[in-house]
Amino acid sequence: DIQMTQSPSSLSASVGDRVTITCRASQGIRNNLGWYQQKPGKAPKRLIYAASSLQSGVPSRFSGSGSGTEFTLTISSLQPEDFATYYCLQHNSYPWTFGQGTKVEIK
Amino acid sequence: EVQLVESGGGLVQPGGSLRLSCAASGFTFRSYWMHWVRQAPGKGLVWVSRINGDGSSTSYADSVKGRFTISRDNAKNTLFLQMNSLRADDTAVYSCARGAHASPPDYWGQGTLVTVSS
C-alpha cells in the first residue's frame, strides 16, 4: 500500500499569512493526488485535483503543485474561512490512501 | 444540484451486520464511480471502497476486505455498503462520495454514524 505522509499535523497562522502543507508518497503516484478541506461537522470539499488543477469555484489563493512523490498545497493569503483541516488523497493505486490531515488554526 | 444522502447507520454489537444506503440525485448516477469513506470520531479520513458505473468492478481497503461488500442499483440511483463481522474499530461516520475514473471524489454526503459496541 502507498503511505501518504502529510506535514505538519497542525499549524497556527494569522490572517494574511502564506501557508504551505506537504504530502509525501511512499512511492511515485505521478500526479494522481487531490487536496480536500474539511470543517467540523461538514463533508470534505475538493480543492485541487490532478495535483495542481483548481476545482471550479475554489478561490485562486489555493494552489497545488508536485508530481511523483512530493506534493504541496499552498494558501497564498490565509482568510478567516480557511481555518479547517486539510487532507491529501492519492488515487494512483488501490487501496487509495489519505494523508493524516493538517489542522490550520488561528494564531 | 448533486445530492448524496446516506442512511442505515446505528448501534450494532461486535460481530453483527449493517447495510448502509446512499441515495443519489442531481446527476446521471450510472455514469459515475462511487466511493465509501469513513472517519472515526476525532480521526482522519479513510477510504473504504469503490465501485464503477455498471457495478462490474470493485476495490476495498485491506481492513474491510472480505467483510464489506459495495454494490449499487442504478435503476434506483442508490449505492450500498453491506458490512458484516463488524468490529469496534469499524466505528465511524460513513460517507458516500461521487467519483470518476482516475479522479478523486468531487461530491460527498454528510455521512451516517455506525457505532459498534456491546
Interface residues (C-beta under 8 A of the other chain):
Chain A: D1 N32 L33 G34 Y36 Q38 K42 A43 P44 R46 Y49 A50 Q55 Y87 L89 H91 Y94 P95 W96 T97 F98 G99 Q100 G101
Chain B: G44 L45 V46 W47 R50 S59 Y60 A61 D62 S95 A102 S103 P104 P105 D106 W108 G109 Q110 G111
